[in-house]
């Protein structure tokens, strides 16, 4: 996957995310790329990402699809000659279709399926040896038979964050 990862184009002060932030030494360092139609990434789970012997922890999969979906929304929304703006997740729904084996490289794919103002809805999936693709019209995150290797699907809505803007203060 050629090109600079989407996440590496975020401003330094917005690059600390555990999942994808280049400024987080202990993070996962997810590196998504945009091909003009979909976001693509790969990630190899490490032994510490175990749930049960031989399988990946589901929370890791949710983190992967979360950061990858946000990056896909950012890249798809970037104007010609602009870097991607930073998005935050407004809603995340992950369906785990089957256990994900620990060891093989995972492939992540995501597509924008809806835009409403600053809100972008992304569908995607991940899995080892991923054979299935997004369904007709981009409304489904997987083929009807789920194909071999598809282990998680994503439905995500995020909202753009403009540089110089402010995130809401955390609830106390």
C-alpha positions in Angstrom: 0.0 0.0 0.0 2.0 3.0 -1.2 1.7 6.5 0.0 1.8 8.3 3.4 -0.6 6.8 5.9 -3.7 8.9 6.6 -2.9 9.0 10.3 0.6 10.4 9.6 -1.0 13.4 7.9 -2.8 14.5 11.1 -1.3 17.5 12.9 1.2 16.6 15.7 -1.2 17.8 18.5 -3.9 15.4 17.2 -1.6 12.3 16.8 -1.6 10.7 20.2 -4.3 8.1 19.7 -3.5 4.7 21.2 -4.8 3.0 18.0 -3.2 5.1 15.3 -1.2 8.0 16.8 2.3 8.2 15.5 3.2 10.2 18.7 2.1 7.3 21.0 5.2 5.1 21.6 3.0 2.3 23.1 0.2 2.5 20.6 -0.9 0.1 17.8 0.3 2.4 15.0 -2.5 1.5 12.6 -1.5 2.9 9.2 -4.5 3.3 6.8 -4.2 4.4 3.2 -6.8 5.8 0.9 -7.1 4.5 -2.7 -9.8 6.9 -3.8 -12.6 4.5 -3.0 -11.8 2.7 0.2 -9.5 2.8 3.2 -7.0 -0.1 3.4 -4.7 -1.2 6.1 -3.1 -4.3 7.6 -2.2 -5.2 11.1 -0.5 -8.3 12.7 -1.8 -9.0 16.2 1.0 -9.7 18.7 1.0 -12.4 21.3 -0.2 -9.9 24.0 -3.4 -9.4 22.0 -4.7 -12.8 23.1 -8.2 -13.5 24.3 -8.3 -17.3 24.5 -5.3 -19.4 23.4 -5.0 -19.0 19.7 -7.5 -16.1 19.3 -7.4 -12.3 19.2 -9.0 -10.2 21.9 -12.2 -8.7 20.5 -11.4 -5.3 22.0 -8.4 -5.1 19.8 -10.5 -5.7 16.7 -12.9 -3.0 17.8 -9.9 -0.6 18.2 -8.6 -1.5 14.8 -11.8 -0.9 13.0 -12.5 2.3 15.0 -9.2 4.0 14.1 -9.3 2.7 10.5 -12.9 3.9 10.1 -12.0 7.4 11.4 -9.0 7.6 9.0 -11.2 6.5 6.1 -13.7 9.2 6.9 -10.9 11.8 7.1 -9.4 10.8 3.8 -12.7 10.6 2.0 -13.6 14.1 3.2 -10.3 15.8 2.4 -10.6 18.3 -0.4 -8.2 18.4 -3.4 -4.8 19.3 -2.1 -5.9 19.3 1.6 -4.7 17.0 4.3 -7.3 14.9 6.1 -9.1 16.6 8.9 -9.3 14.7 12.2 -12.5 12.8 12.9 -13.8 11.4 16.2 -16.2 8.4 16.6 -19.8 9.3 17.4 -21.1 5.7 17.2 -19.4 2.3 16.7 -21.1 -1.0 16.1 -19.0 -4.1 15.7 -20.4 -7.6 14.9 -18.0 -10.4 15.6 -18.7 -13.0 13.0 -16.3 -15.7 14.2 -13.2 -15.9 16.3 -10.1 -14.3 14.8 -7.0 -16.5 14.9 -4.0 -15.0 16.6 -1.0 -14.9 14.3 -2.0 -14.1 10.7 -1.9 -10.6 9.3 -5.3 -8.9 9.3 -6.6 -6.9 6.4 -8.8 -3.9 7.1 -11.1 -2.3 4.5 -13.6 0.5 5.0 -15.9 2.6 2.7 -17.9 5.7 3.2 -21.6 4.9 2.8 -23.2 8.1 3.9 -22.4 11.8 4.4 -24.6 14.4 6.2 -22.8 17.7 6.8 -19.7 17.0 8.9 -21.0 13.5 9.8 -19.6 10.6 7.8 -20.8 7.0 8.1 -18.3 4.2 7.3 -18.8 0.5 6.8 -15.8 -1.9 7.0 -14.5 -5.2 7.9 -11.3 -7.0 9.0 -10.0 -10.5 9.0 -7.1 -12.8 8.1 -6.9 -13.8 4.5 -9.9 -11.6 3.9 -11.8 -12.8 0.8 -15.1 -11.1 1.1 -15.8 -7.5 0.0 -18.4 -4.9 0.8 -21.8 -5.7 -0.5 -23.8 -4.1 -3.2 -24.2 -0.4 -2.9 -21.7 -0.3 0.0 -24.5 -0.7 2.5 -23.2 -4.0 3.9 -19.8 -4.6 5.3 -19.5 -8.1 4.1 -20.7 -10.5 1.4 -24.0 -12.4 2.2 -22.1 -15.7 3.0 -19.4 -13.7 5.0 -16.7 -15.5 3.0 -13.7 -17.2 4.5 -11.7 -15.2 7.0 -14.1 -12.3 7.7 -14.1 -11.9 11.5 -15.5 -8.5 12.3 -17.6 -5.9 10.6 -18.0 -2.2 11.4 -20.7 0.4 11.2 -19.4 3.7 12.4 -20.4 7.3 12.4 -18.0 10.1 13.1 -17.9 13.8 13.1 -15.2 16.1 11.7 -12.9 18.1 13.9 -11.5 21.2 12.4 -7.9 22.2 13.2 -8.0 25.1 15.6 -11.4 23.9 16.8 -12.0 22.6 20.3 -13.2 19.2 21.5 -15.9 19.4 24.2 -14.6 19.2 27.7 -14.7 15.7 29.1 -17.6 14.8 31.4 -16.7 14.9 35.0 
